[in-house]
Amino acid sequence: STLVEEEMGEISFSLQEMGVNGECLGSGRLEKPYLRTSTRLTVTHLKKYLAKKMRLTDSHNIAIFCRDVLLPLETTLAAINSEHWREASEDLVLKYQVTQVGPS
């Protein structure tokens, strides 16, 4: 597929929760861990989606990783797929980690 198609395209991916020690918690608290969205969505959009789905407050922080690399907020799914994932035959897998922030 051409770059133009990818820019306009959609991507299927799954979200898996990661514990504070890096252990995989599977689909965690999500009813639907598999998503199909525009490749132009960014990490910021994903964080908002997760916060809404899990009813998190501002006292939680969500970090999103691909292959153990922490993804910057402005990174698009297209960029994550081409720069970090690189598995044409498999759907993208992203991991998220929820931590408490604020007064300890």
N, C-alpha and C positions, 0 to 999 in steps of 0.2 A: 504494500500500500504506500501511496505517496505521502509526503509530509502534510500536504494540504488536506488530504482525507483524514489524517490523524488529528489535525487541528480542529476539524469540524466534527469529528466522530464521537463515538461513545465508547466507554470502556467498562468492562465487568471486573469487579474486584471483591475481595472479601475483607472484612475487618475482624481481627482477633484481639482479644484483650490480653494484655501482658501484666503480670503482677509486679509489685515493686521490686522484687528480686530478679525480674526477667523471666520468670516462669510463665508458660503459656496457659491462659485460662480458657482457651477455646473461644467460642462466640460470646462468652461473658454474659453481659446483661442485655444483649441485643436480640430481639425476636428474629430479625432478618439480617444476618451478618453478610449476606451477599447483596451487592448493589450493582446497578447499571446506571451510569450517569455520564454527563458530558465530560470529555477529556479536559475541558477548560476549567473545571472546578479546581479550587486550590485547597491546601491544607487548612486554611482558615474556615472554608465552607464545611469541611469534614468535621472540624472541631465543634462548630456550631450545631451540626447535625447530631453528633454524639451527645453533646451536652443536653440537647432537647430530648433525645430519645431516652437518656438515662436520668432525666430530670435533675441534672447537676446544678449546683448554685455557683456563684462567683468564688466560693471558697475552694473550688476544685480546679486543678489544672489538668489539661489533657495534652499529652505529647504523642505525636504520631511518627512511627518509624517504618522504614522499608529496609529489610536486610540489616537490622540493627543500626541503621543510620537515622539520626534524628532529622526530620524534614523541616526546613524553614517554612514559615506560614504562607509565603507567596508562591511556593512551588505548585505547579499544576499537576494534575494526574498524568497528563501526556509526558511531562518532563520526568516525573517519578518513574513511569513505565520505561522510558528510553534510557534514562541515566542510571537508575538503580536496579531495576528488576531484570530487564533484558532476557526474559524467558518467553519467547514468542508462543510456545506451545501451551503455556499455563497461564491461568488468570492471575492477575496481580494480587498479592496478599499484603495488606498493611496491618501493622500492629499498633494498638494504642494503649497508653498507660495513664491511668487516672491517679493523681496524687492530690492530697489536701494541701492547701496553701493557707496563709493567714496565721492568726495567733496560734501558737503551739501550746 
